[in-house]
Amino acid sequence: MKTKFLDLGKQPIANAFLTPGKCEDEFFYDLEVGFDSDTCLVSHMNFVDPPLMFNDEYVYHTSSSQTMVDHFDMTSQIIKNRFREGSILEIGSNDGTFIRNFSPATSVAIEPCKNFAKITVEMGYATYPRFWDYDLVKEIVGRHERFDIIYSANCMCHIPNIEEAFNNVYYALADDGVFIFEDPSLLEMLERNSYDQIYDEHAHVFSVTSLRSLLNKANLEIFSIEKTPVHGGSNRVYVQKSGGPHPHDDSVELEIKHEVDNGVCKLKTYTDFASRVEKSKTQLLELLRDIKDGGNKIISYGATSKSTSVFNYCEIGPDLIDYITDTTPDKQGKLSPGVHIPVISPEEGFDDSVDYAFLGAWNYLEEITKKESKFLRRGGQFITHVPEVRVCRGETAPTT
Ligand code: TYD
């Protein structure tokens, strides 16, 4: 049974940046989050239709953050060291940051956003500009045979019908193959109070406990997990067909025990979380208003999906945040979804006039602190809501 525990209000499509003067007919939906007591899965009460989010105007580039480029280089190396290098399929290949580490001769990419699928085609990879559904899987298996490795990062959690997605993985995977995927960790979100992990694209926030239950239904089993620090703390999950050749290590049972001990299977954990989220909203608004009333200029650093979630939930607009700086050219010159804060380049906006910068991209704090040492040296300060609302100068910041 699924029970609603959190209401993040009316939200727009988190990556649908708007052209000034063309903001009419913006799409909004009610972002309500629920807990399923059967599988312990946390997901939206009502899913947003994927083509509204993943289309030819999609703007999130994985390679826009050096941390993610390094992460995918390292992940590729781990996979090559740990498993036989055969054929590989990536579900949700974005701008090719991961797949470029593998030979185009043995790799296939799936990417429903055509503007991104074009990038991997130009890099020489067989790319299907489609959603991960049964028709596609049938077609791919017919053409390429089953895959030794299927990899997916920050994509499985985007798929509303996750049970069908895992069935399709079973179908496309070789009998001795490995399915490796990583997504933000539910436990990390609960611990950091990072409710901004929840937005339209993140239809689910996975615990290993919920994944085990869902994967088993598809005749798949987790044999190992690793924790990675990216995206505010993620789980990388190693999966095979049930009874497959890879030995199980302790990591899975240890993590599930840790999750259960920390309440991931209890509704009360989530109602408590919802109370902390409400408190975070009140405190963030108070802090921003105090700083603004003191005559300071506040901007936001990184026009992220997470900041769309925070700004719309807390109703923070251009009255508090002058503008957002972001390195992605496709976001610059636009207005942020829902609350319409202007987005400009860091070159244009991250200058000596900035007193405070809200960390929309708090998950890259280490990278940002290094890059912005001059800002900090001249007395500039960051504001974050993770793990609690506060002003910080980088040193006591949340981990990436
Ligand atoms: P990310 O947390 O990956 O976004 P999301 O919440 O959408 O998953 O942040 C990536 C965005 O942050 C991207 O638009 C680029 C921007 N960014 C900067 O503007 N400057 C930086 O130094 C970094 C690391 C990211």
Residues whose N, C-alpha, C, O or C-beta is under 5 A from the ligand:
A	BS01	TYD	S64 S65 G302 A303 T304 S305 K306 T325 D326 T327 T328 A361 N363 Y364 E367 I368
